Amino acid sequence: MQSAPELAAWRPRLAALAASSGDDDGAHDASHLERVWRSAQALLEHHPEADALVVLAACYLHDLVNLPKDHPERARASIMAARLARSELARLGFPADRLDDVAHAIEAHSFSAAVLPRTVEAKIVQDADRLDALGAVGLARMFYISGRLGRALAHPTDPLALGRENDDGAWTLDHIMVKLARLPGMMQLEAGRALAEARLARLLAFREEFAAEWLGQAA
């Protein structure tokens, strides 16, 4: 793991580079990048062999190109972000021998890109990013994104999809079962899986409470 001074020296430069993208997506803003880095730090404690500078750079730059969920090129966003991050980091004088690992971690973080992480650094970044889709903050992000896409909160009469197929393209609440409930099983690291399972439990409890209120069955 790199020394704290080295990480501290690069952190504001990476944050400034991330901010230069000018993206107005509140679910993938500067606060999201900070949360992903904090989660990554927690995972780094379990993996001291990892290159923390690579993880730091990938955490801050993984959304350097962030396309909307319904954009036709969405699955290629992480590849585009990796390419841009590589060139910008080279311009800033980032260690050249770490550029490949940073680019790979950025490419592999994306759910839609389906790039298998080959390094421990990429596994940390992928898990850290997916942790932000779970728990209370993940819940808020889910509704925020669905609102931007014009999707309804839930199916009017069957919010838990007891008699129909889940469809998160139409009903926001369905996204919990379509995607979020799968994330703990997709975590790359044991520590990431444990955190994901705890956060998912809170999401599933919310889902049940939401449905009860939605159908007028709660006090």
NORVEN-V598875 format. One line per field, one symbol per residue. psi: psi as a letter, one per 30 degrees, with the letter a starting at -180 (. if undefined). Layout:
psi: ???
This chain:
psi: klleeeeeefeeeeeeeefffgkgjffhaeeeeeeeeeeeeeefffiffljfeeeeeeefgfgejjklegkfgefgeeeeeeeeeeeeeeefgkkeffeeeeeeeeeffkeffhkkkfleeeeeeeeeefefflaeeeeeeeeeeeeffgklelkefifghfglkkjffejefffeeeeeffeeffkfkeeeeeeeeeeeeeeeeeeeeeeeeegggl.
